[in-house]
């Protein structure tokens, strides 16, 4: 996240356009939905559901991290194409 934020900030300062990607939107959506089962598990709201909320939260987190790397790769490629034009 720090890398993507840095290259997008650098690009904006140099008037290069790196548009948002579908992978970036999917990553954010998946990681945000991870909080729901995690909070259900941590808060002990429905103890009879355990350990399933924990497993779902971990699986969503793993998927979100994979999508995050895919997203970062796409942003890095877009930055490389735009940086060559500076």
N, C-alpha and C positions, 0 to 999 in steps of 0.2 A: 504494500500500500504506500509506503514511504517513497519507493522508487517511482511508482506511477504518478503520485502527487508531484514529485520533483520534476519529472520530465514534462508533465502537463503544465506546470507553473513556468518552467523555462521556456517552453514553446509559446505560451501566452505572452510572455515578456518580449519575445522575438516575432510576435505577430504570425506565428504558425498555428494552423488549426489542426488539432487532433480531436476529432469528434468522439463522443461517447460510443462505446461498442455494446452490442447485444450481450457479449460475454461479461462485460463489466456490470451491466444491469442485472444479469442472471446471478452473478456472484453476490451482489448486494442483497438481492431478494432471498437467495438461499441462506446466507448468513443471518439475515434478520429473522427468518422463520426458525432458525436454530434456537433462538432464545425461548420460544414457547415451550417445547418439551424440556429444555434445560431448567427453566424456572418451575415447571410442574414437578420435576424430579427433585430439585434442590429444596423447594418450598414444602414438599411432602403433602401436596394438596390431595392427591389420590394415591395413597400408599399401596392400594391393592393393584395398581397398574405397574408397579415396579417389577422388574428392571426395564420395562419397555420404553418409557420416556428417555431414560439414559441412553439406551441403544440408538433410539431415533435421533437424539441430539448429537451423538458422536458420529453417526453416519452422515447426517446433514453437514456437520462441520467438516468432515473429510471430503465430501463432495464439493462444498464451498471452497475449500483450499485448492482442490484440483482446478476448479473453474477460475479461481483467482490467479493461478499461475498461467493458465491459458490466456486470460484477459491481459495480464502483465506482458506476456509475450507479444500479443497483438499491439498493445500500446508502444512497446519498445520498437517494434518493426515500423510503426507509423512515425515514431520519433526519428528513427534512422533515415527514413525517406525524406522527412521534412528538414532534418538537420543538414543533409547534404545540399539543400537549396539555400542555406543561410550564407 
